[in-house]
Amino acid sequence: MPHTDPEEDKQYRREYLQRPEVKARRKQWSKEYNQRPEVKEKIKSPEVRAKRSAQQSIYVRIPEVKAKRAQRNLDSLRETYGWSPERFKEAMRSQGNACAICLELFKESPQADHEHSDPPKPRGLLCKSCNWALGHLKDDVKIVEAALEYLKYWGLPKENQ
């Protein structure tokens, strides 16, 4: 039965789409759909790719779309990684709009680093490269220390060691 209040309807749809059985069914359908030969061929077509790219670049410039995306990103940060908009802004201010590891000023949107626990605990804001590096080093101090020793050994001339 449809909801009379549009906000109630949106909330119901959000909750519905988060159900594990619904996610699994949608994922399976998408996988099967994208495996169809005619779809594969269409997706690869340069004309389709160029058209999509042009439409996307125009669409994302619309102020309402930008605002909606920004809000969705903040909501996602809160729900997925434990970051509130206030905490995010405070981290940006306290870090001086720079990465917490390499200290370079952000050129792109910062990555919200978090402890991988339940619930996730925010740590700091990182640039894409540092966030990628931490992820690939599995957030493991022993691996990070081993990587540091490796770089010291191979990265410096012998007389500096």
Secondary structure, DSSP 8 states (H G I E B T S, - for coil): ---SSHHHHHHHHHHHHHSHHHHHHHHHHHHHHHHSHHHHHHHH-HHHHHHHHHHHHHHTTSHHHHHHHHHHHHHHIIIII---HHHHHHHHHHTTTB-TTT--B-SS--EEEEESSSS-EEEEEE-HHHHHHHHHTTT-HHHHHHHHHHHHHHHS-GGG-
